């Protein structure tokens, strides 16, 4: 691909395609979407998302005025409150007492926090991989969860996937990609962002692998009754 005239949003999407595909086709996600796992597996996945999004959004206030990361801090994307509402539904009012980050999740969240603290451009890579991914492919997960475990459509349990403040997701994603194309970074820094995007997908893949080990259909983990 000729990178001289290629929009940065295209470069970052193409460069991370392999890791993106690996994450989407992980054993855990395949089993989850295939209806082979119990709602407990979905709940555990939701818990892991909470740790990652809390890391992303706890940093939002300090990055709002940053010239690189600032344009990406858009409250209509924030997911922590929705995740907490889902977890109250899934685990009960005392859900915080039982949540625990998997080792891969802890490493993922720590890297997000590190980028937010020391390298805002790296934070953008994690922001992109999470929010645009869940705004897009996340809708498949929501639909499967509603049909498999009987959640109310766009209701408690799957509110994480419902972006109520984004009326036109397609238009929003176009605008987001325009922000990527305009990111204040030179070519070397853009390559570093691409590399961090790949790393973000690798972190996500590691979370899926650990979940897969715990909830494999042939394991002793929690399964469908």
Secondary structure, 3 states (H helix, E strand, C coil): CCCCCCCHHHHHHHHCHHHHHHHHCCHHHHHHHCCCCCHHHHHHHHHHHHHHHHHHHHCHHHHCCCCCCHHHCCHHHCCHHHHHHHHHHHHCCCHHHCCCCCHHHHHHHHHHHHHHHHCHHHHHHHHHHHHHHHHHCHHHHHHHHHHHHCCCCCCCCCHHHCCCCCCCHHHHHHHHHHHHHCCCCCHHHHHHHHHHHHHHHHHHHHHHHHHHHHHCCCCCCCCCC
